[in-house]
Amino acid sequence: MPARIFEHDEIVTGEAVALRVHPASPVQLLAAGGIDLFLSIILTLAALLALTLIEPLRASPEAARTYLIGALVFAFIAVPTAVETATGGFSAGRWILGVRIVRDDGGAIRFRHALTRALVGLFEIALTFGSIAVITTIANARHKRLGDLLAGTYPVSVNAAALLPPPLHMPPELVGWAHVVDVSRLPGTLAWRTRQFLNTGAQLAPGIRQAQGLALAAEVGAHVSPPPPEGTHPERFLAAVMVIRRDAEFAAGARTEEALSAHLTGAMPYSLGRG
């Protein structure tokens, strides 16, 4: 299979627009990280200023310490997590520099990815002045920092002008099969290769497209059960598998976010009471 076919990654946005992306450069990441760190410091300083103006906090050292810890958590964890989740991988600095965080398979990140990156970022960026983040970013091909390695994400440079085909839809003749098939064993790297082929197949010569479609269908078929109905076109089979996997990931992510939100909501009154 020609390597050039998969030299780019692609992201499908919520607006049904696919964007062609490249791994972000260390220069972009350092500049974007510097902007975000500056904004986090500004938020912390604003919180410290408020601390000097609130009489009950000034009168109680214990309350002041609790407030300061809360301000740091707010500036370095809560705000970055909320922004990344709401924007699908952007922050103020990354938006300015044209950088976005995506999953390893090219999909948009969710709350759990953003929270992991923020928690690790407090250590590797704020507490070590960015030294660990710089080292890990330079040390790997996709320029991941430690938070990306643990969250299963990586930074990309987004070219919003490069429009690609719209998202896939379930072939009507495979709707019934889609309700009983299991695609959970499909590796993420194979799913990414399949999505790339479906996006670029129209640009290939017919013979090459057919050969690659058959090869991918056989490879994907080894990870799904039961097999599709006899006579199913390879590309329609691949499209159906990608749609099923996409919908399953979306549903799983929604359930995880609901569980985390419920847990945090239930823990909040207890935490405040102990403070």
Secondary structure, DSSP 8 states (H G I E B T S, - for coil): --GGGGSSEEEE-TTS-EEEEEE--HHHHHHHHHHHHHHHHHHHHHHHHHHHH-HHHHH-HHHHHHHHHHHHHIIIIIHHHHHHHHHTS--HHHHHHTEEEEETTS-B--HHHHHHHHHHHIIIIIITTTHHHHHHHHHSTT---HHHHHHTEEEEEEEEEEEE-------GGGHHHHTT-B-TT--HHHHHHHHHHHHHGGGS-HHHHHHHHHHHHHHHHTTSBS---TT--HHHHHHHHHHHHHHHHHHHHHHHHHHHHHHHHHHHHHHHHH-
